[in-house]
Amino acid sequence: MAIEFAPRIVVDPNVRFGKPVIQGTRVPVELILGKLAGGMETDEVVREYGVTKEDVYAALNYAASLVASEEVRATT
């Protein structure tokens, strides 16, 4: 049973070991983020992995929300 963690992002223990994926696919969010970080253009990701631009933006938004809620404490 898939649980929606964010718009277009779901987690299902039976799909990709419970990693967040694009809804309706088996494409992990981390794969999309890694490809973009490596220099792949959004349109290339869309063509290569059969997702939409909105899916790519949803993956970025999901990652941004995780970073925004992260608490980092600097130690000296």
N, C-alpha and C positions, 0 to 999 in steps of 0.2 A: 504494500500500500504506500503510494507516494504521498509525501507531505510537502506542501508548498512553503518554502522558506522565504521566498521573495517573489515578486512578479516574474513569471517565466522560469523560475529556478525551483527545482524539486529535489527531494532526497527520498530514495527508496532503498531499503536494505538489500533488495534483490537486484539492484542495478548498480554496477560499478562499485560494489562493496559499500554502498551507502554514501558515496561522494556526491556533492551537489552537481546536478546535470541540468541541461536545458530541457524544459518540459517537452515531453513527447519524443525525446531523442535519448541516445546514450552518450551524448557529447558532454564531457565533464567541463565545468566552469574553469578549472585549473588549466585545461588544455587551451581553451580560448585565450585566457589571460597570458599564458606562456607564448602562444603564437604572436599575439599583439606585442608583447614585451620584446620578442625576438625580431620585430620589424615587419611582420606580415601586415598587410593592409586589411582593413575591415572587409572590403569587397572580396579579397582573396580568402579570408576565413569563411565568409558566407558561401562562396563557391566550393571550397574544399570540403567543408563539413556539413553542408546542407542545412544551415541555420539561416535565420534572417538577421538583418541589421539590428532589429529590435532585440533579438536574442543576444547579440554581441553587446549591445548597450546595457541589457539587463545583467549580463555577467560582470561588466565593469561597475555598474551601480551596486551590485551585491558585494563585490570586493571592496568598494569604497565604503559601504556601510559597515563592513567588518573592521576596517582600519579605523573608521571614525569612532567606533565603540571600544576600541582597544585602549587599554590604559598602560602607559609605559612610565616606569619610574627610573630616573637616572640615578646611578650610584657613583660616588667618587672614590 
